[in-house]
Amino acid sequence: MSKKTQVSYVPPAEPAFLSRLKREVGYREGPTVETKREQLPAPEEDCESGSDKEDEQPQVVVLKKGDLTPEEVMKIKQEIKDASKSGKY
């Protein structure tokens, strides 16, 4: 095995004037490539129903007779949810 496959990058030491400047202005290191590759934690809330929070639901507008009311929409959604649990969909 040749030594060419074992090439790595060693960053040079930071110059003193940059260290002083960063310390004076309160510079904080940003995210690195490694921190960007980390897995995000799973959301704590139950996501099986998607965005079904009341404030995130679409606005229901009834313009004429025969349009769905909000209650009918909730009933249909519940039927679909029940049917998917029983294996129909």
PyMOL commands that place a pseudoatom at each C-alpha (Angstrom):
pseudoatom trace, name=CA, resn=MET, resi=1, chain=A, elem=C, hetatm=0, pos=[0.000, 0.000, 0.000]
pseudoatom trace, name=CA, resn=SER, resi=2, chain=A, elem=C, hetatm=0, pos=[1.445, 3.352, -0.953]
pseudoatom trace, name=CA, resn=LYS, resi=3, chain=A, elem=C, hetatm=0, pos=[1.556, 6.360, 1.340]
pseudoatom trace, name=CA, resn=LYS, resi=4, chain=A, elem=C, hetatm=0, pos=[-0.470, 8.448, -1.120]
pseudoatom trace, name=CA, resn=THR, resi=5, chain=A, elem=C, hetatm=0, pos=[-3.715, 6.957, 0.197]
pseudoatom trace, name=CA, resn=GLN, resi=6, chain=A, elem=C, hetatm=0, pos=[-2.973, 8.264, 3.679]
pseudoatom trace, name=CA, resn=VAL, resi=7, chain=A, elem=C, hetatm=0, pos=[-3.074, 11.952, 2.803]
pseudoatom trace, name=CA, resn=SER, resi=8, chain=A, elem=C, hetatm=0, pos=[-4.740, 14.222, 5.345]
pseudoatom trace, name=CA, resn=TYR, resi=9, chain=A, elem=C, hetatm=0, pos=[-5.119, 17.950, 5.907]
pseudoatom trace, name=CA, resn=VAL, resi=10, chain=A, elem=C, hetatm=0, pos=[-3.619, 19.618, 8.965]
pseudoatom trace, name=CA, resn=PRO, resi=11, chain=A, elem=C, hetatm=0, pos=[-4.822, 23.204, 9.338]
pseudoatom trace, name=CA, resn=PRO, resi=12, chain=A, elem=C, hetatm=0, pos=[-2.109, 25.750, 10.171]
pseudoatom trace, name=CA, resn=ALA, resi=13, chain=A, elem=C, hetatm=0, pos=[-2.037, 27.509, 13.530]
pseudoatom trace, name=CA, resn=GLU, resi=14, chain=A, elem=C, hetatm=0, pos=[-4.150, 30.666, 13.693]
pseudoatom trace, name=CA, resn=PRO, resi=15, chain=A, elem=C, hetatm=0, pos=[-2.099, 33.893, 13.602]
pseudoatom trace, name=CA, resn=ALA, resi=16, chain=A, elem=C, hetatm=0, pos=[-1.878, 35.831, 16.883]
pseudoatom trace, name=CA, resn=PHE, resi=17, chain=A, elem=C, hetatm=0, pos=[-3.506, 38.978, 15.468]
pseudoatom trace, name=CA, resn=LEU, resi=18, chain=A, elem=C, hetatm=0, pos=[-6.570, 36.979, 14.394]
pseudoatom trace, name=CA, resn=SER, resi=19, chain=A, elem=C, hetatm=0, pos=[-6.834, 35.357, 17.818]
pseudoatom trace, name=CA, resn=ARG, resi=20, chain=A, elem=C, hetatm=0, pos=[-6.682, 38.791, 19.478]
pseudoatom trace, name=CA, resn=LEU, resi=21, chain=A, elem=C, hetatm=0, pos=[-9.261, 40.254, 17.102]
pseudoatom trace, name=CA, resn=LYS, resi=22, chain=A, elem=C, hetatm=0, pos=[-11.662, 37.347, 17.619]
pseudoatom trace, name=CA, resn=ARG, resi=23, chain=A, elem=C, hetatm=0, pos=[-11.303, 37.624, 21.383]
pseudoatom trace, name=CA, resn=GLU, resi=24, chain=A, elem=C, hetatm=0, pos=[-11.960, 41.409, 21.284]
pseudoatom trace, name=CA, resn=VAL, resi=25, chain=A, elem=C, hetatm=0, pos=[-15.111, 41.185, 19.179]
pseudoatom trace, name=CA, resn=GLY, resi=26, chain=A, elem=C, hetatm=0, pos=[-16.451, 38.068, 20.928]
pseudoatom trace, name=CA, resn=TYR, resi=27, chain=A, elem=C, hetatm=0, pos=[-16.273, 35.836, 17.859]
pseudoatom trace, name=CA, resn=ARG, resi=28, chain=A, elem=C, hetatm=0, pos=[-17.807, 32.386, 18.236]
pseudoatom trace, name=CA, resn=GLU, resi=29, chain=A, elem=C, hetatm=0, pos=[-17.067, 29.496, 15.884]
pseudoatom trace, name=CA, resn=GLY, resi=30, chain=A, elem=C, hetatm=0, pos=[-19.919, 28.567, 13.573]
pseudoatom trace, name=CA, resn=PRO, resi=31, chain=A, elem=C, hetatm=0, pos=[-21.062, 25.068, 12.646]
pseudoatom trace, name=CA, resn=THR, resi=32, chain=A, elem=C, hetatm=0, pos=[-18.517, 22.760, 11.072]
pseudoatom trace, name=CA, resn=VAL, resi=33, chain=A, elem=C, hetatm=0, pos=[-18.998, 20.136, 8.422]
pseudoatom trace, name=CA, resn=GLU, resi=34, chain=A, elem=C, hetatm=0, pos=[-19.183, 17.484, 11.135]
pseudoatom trace, name=CA, resn=THR, resi=35, chain=A, elem=C, hetatm=0, pos=[-21.910, 19.292, 13.099]
pseudoatom trace, name=CA, resn=LYS, resi=36, chain=A, elem=C, hetatm=0, pos=[-23.946, 19.653, 9.919]
pseudoatom trace, name=CA, resn=ARG, resi=37, chain=A, elem=C, hetatm=0, pos=[-23.812, 15.884, 9.377]
pseudoatom trace, name=CA, resn=GLU, resi=38, chain=A, elem=C, hetatm=0, pos=[-25.304, 15.091, 12.783]
pseudoatom trace, name=CA, resn=GLN, resi=39, chain=A, elem=C, hetatm=0, pos=[-28.749, 13.534, 12.844]
pseudoatom trace, name=CA, resn=LEU, resi=40, chain=A, elem=C, hetatm=0, pos=[-31.525, 15.878, 13.903]
pseudoatom trace, name=CA, resn=PRO, resi=41, chain=A, elem=C, hetatm=0, pos=[-33.534, 14.761, 16.920]
pseudoatom trace, name=CA, resn=ALA, resi=42, chain=A, elem=C, hetatm=0, pos=[-36.933, 13.309, 16.124]
pseudoatom trace, name=CA, resn=PRO, resi=43, chain=A, elem=C, hetatm=0, pos=[-39.874, 15.628, 16.814]
pseudoatom trace, name=CA, resn=GLU, resi=44, chain=A, elem=C, hetatm=0, pos=[-41.496, 15.007, 20.161]
pseudoatom trace, name=CA, resn=GLU, resi=45, chain=A, elem=C, hetatm=0, pos=[-45.078, 15.362, 19.024]
pseudoatom trace, name=CA, resn=ASP, resi=46, chain=A, elem=C, hetatm=0, pos=[-47.015, 12.662, 17.210]
pseudoatom trace, name=CA, resn=CYS, resi=47, chain=A, elem=C, hetatm=0, pos=[-46.567, 13.238, 13.459]
pseudoatom trace, name=CA, resn=GLU, resi=48, chain=A, elem=C, hetatm=0, pos=[-48.694, 10.412, 12.072]
pseudoatom trace, name=CA, resn=SER, resi=49, chain=A, elem=C, hetatm=0, pos=[-51.502, 12.791, 11.127]
pseudoatom trace, name=CA, resn=GLY, resi=50, chain=A, elem=C, hetatm=0, pos=[-49.272, 15.356, 9.399]
pseudoatom trace, name=CA, resn=SER, resi=51, chain=A, elem=C, hetatm=0, pos=[-50.068, 18.997, 10.033]
pseudoatom trace, name=CA, resn=ASP, resi=52, chain=A, elem=C, hetatm=0, pos=[-53.497, 18.521, 11.572]
pseudoatom trace, name=CA, resn=LYS, resi=53, chain=A, elem=C, hetatm=0, pos=[-53.121, 21.151, 14.253]
pseudoatom trace, name=CA, resn=GLU, resi=54, chain=A, elem=C, hetatm=0, pos=[-56.154, 23.377, 14.310]
pseudoatom trace, name=CA, resn=ASP, resi=55, chain=A, elem=C, hetatm=0, pos=[-54.231, 26.531, 13.374]
pseudoatom trace, name=CA, resn=GLU, resi=56, chain=A, elem=C, hetatm=0, pos=[-52.465, 24.750, 10.473]
pseudoatom trace, name=CA, resn=GLN, resi=57, chain=A, elem=C, hetatm=0, pos=[-55.554, 23.366, 8.772]
pseudoatom trace, name=CA, resn=PRO, resi=58, chain=A, elem=C, hetatm=0, pos=[-56.835, 24.881, 5.537]
pseudoatom trace, name=CA, resn=GLN, resi=59, chain=A, elem=C, hetatm=0, pos=[-59.547, 27.499, 5.688]
pseudoatom trace, name=CA, resn=VAL, resi=60, chain=A, elem=C, hetatm=0, pos=[-62.987, 26.093, 4.836]
pseudoatom trace, name=CA, resn=VAL, resi=61, chain=A, elem=C, hetatm=0, pos=[-65.187, 28.466, 2.831]
pseudoatom trace, name=CA, resn=VAL, resi=62, chain=A, elem=C, hetatm=0, pos=[-68.808, 27.578, 2.094]
pseudoatom trace, name=CA, resn=LEU, resi=63, chain=A, elem=C, hetatm=0, pos=[-69.894, 29.566, -0.968]
pseudoatom trace, name=CA, resn=LYS, resi=64, chain=A, elem=C, hetatm=0, pos=[-72.956, 27.669, -2.053]
pseudoatom trace, name=CA, resn=LYS, resi=65, chain=A, elem=C, hetatm=0, pos=[-75.224, 24.875, -0.949]
pseudoatom trace, name=CA, resn=GLY, resi=66, chain=A, elem=C, hetatm=0, pos=[-73.493, 21.507, -1.219]
pseudoatom trace, name=CA, resn=ASP, resi=67, chain=A, elem=C, hetatm=0, pos=[-69.998, 22.716, -0.234]
pseudoatom trace, name=CA, resn=LEU, resi=68, chain=A, elem=C, hetatm=0, pos=[-68.373, 20.844, 2.628]
pseudoatom trace, name=CA, resn=THR, resi=69, chain=A, elem=C, hetatm=0, pos=[-68.625, 22.355, 6.091]
pseudoatom trace, name=CA, resn=PRO, resi=70, chain=A, elem=C, hetatm=0, pos=[-65.755, 22.106, 8.596]
pseudoatom trace, name=CA, resn=GLU, resi=71, chain=A, elem=C, hetatm=0, pos=[-67.677, 19.430, 10.501]
pseudoatom trace, name=CA, resn=GLU, resi=72, chain=A, elem=C, hetatm=0, pos=[-68.098, 17.315, 7.368]
pseudoatom trace, name=CA, resn=VAL, resi=73, chain=A, elem=C, hetatm=0, pos=[-64.383, 17.626, 6.612]
pseudoatom trace, name=CA, resn=MET, resi=74, chain=A, elem=C, hetatm=0, pos=[-63.497, 16.435, 10.121]
pseudoatom trace, name=CA, resn=LYS, resi=75, chain=A, elem=C, hetatm=0, pos=[-65.923, 13.507, 9.748]
pseudoatom trace, name=CA, resn=ILE, resi=76, chain=A, elem=C, hetatm=0, pos=[-64.376, 12.468, 6.396]
pseudoatom trace, name=CA, resn=LYS, resi=77, chain=A, elem=C, hetatm=0, pos=[-60.843, 12.761, 7.792]
pseudoatom trace, name=CA, resn=GLN, resi=78, chain=A, elem=C, hetatm=0, pos=[-61.824, 10.577, 10.750]
pseudoatom trace, name=CA, resn=GLU, resi=79, chain=A, elem=C, hetatm=0, pos=[-63.357, 7.982, 8.408]
pseudoatom trace, name=CA, resn=ILE, resi=80, chain=A, elem=C, hetatm=0, pos=[-60.176, 7.903, 6.318]
pseudoatom trace, name=CA, resn=LYS, resi=81, chain=A, elem=C, hetatm=0, pos=[-58.065, 7.552, 9.452]
pseudoatom trace, name=CA, resn=ASP, resi=82, chain=A, elem=C, hetatm=0, pos=[-60.255, 4.702, 10.746]
pseudoatom trace, name=CA, resn=ALA, resi=83, chain=A, elem=C, hetatm=0, pos=[-60.206, 2.985, 7.341]
pseudoatom trace, name=CA, resn=SER, resi=84, chain=A, elem=C, hetatm=0, pos=[-56.420, 3.230, 7.093]
pseudoatom trace, name=CA, resn=LYS, resi=85, chain=A, elem=C, hetatm=0, pos=[-56.074, 1.617, 10.522]
pseudoatom trace, name=CA, resn=SER, resi=86, chain=A, elem=C, hetatm=0, pos=[-58.318, -1.254, 9.470]
pseudoatom trace, name=CA, resn=GLY, resi=87, chain=A, elem=C, hetatm=0, pos=[-56.359, -1.726, 6.231]
pseudoatom trace, name=CA, resn=LYS, resi=88, chain=A, elem=C, hetatm=0, pos=[-58.880, -0.566, 3.629]
pseudoatom trace, name=CA, resn=TYR, resi=89, chain=A, elem=C, hetatm=0, pos=[-56.588, 2.170, 2.213]
for i in range(1, 89): cmd.bond("trace and resi %d" % i, "trace and resi %d" % (i + 1))
show_as sticks, trace
zoom trace
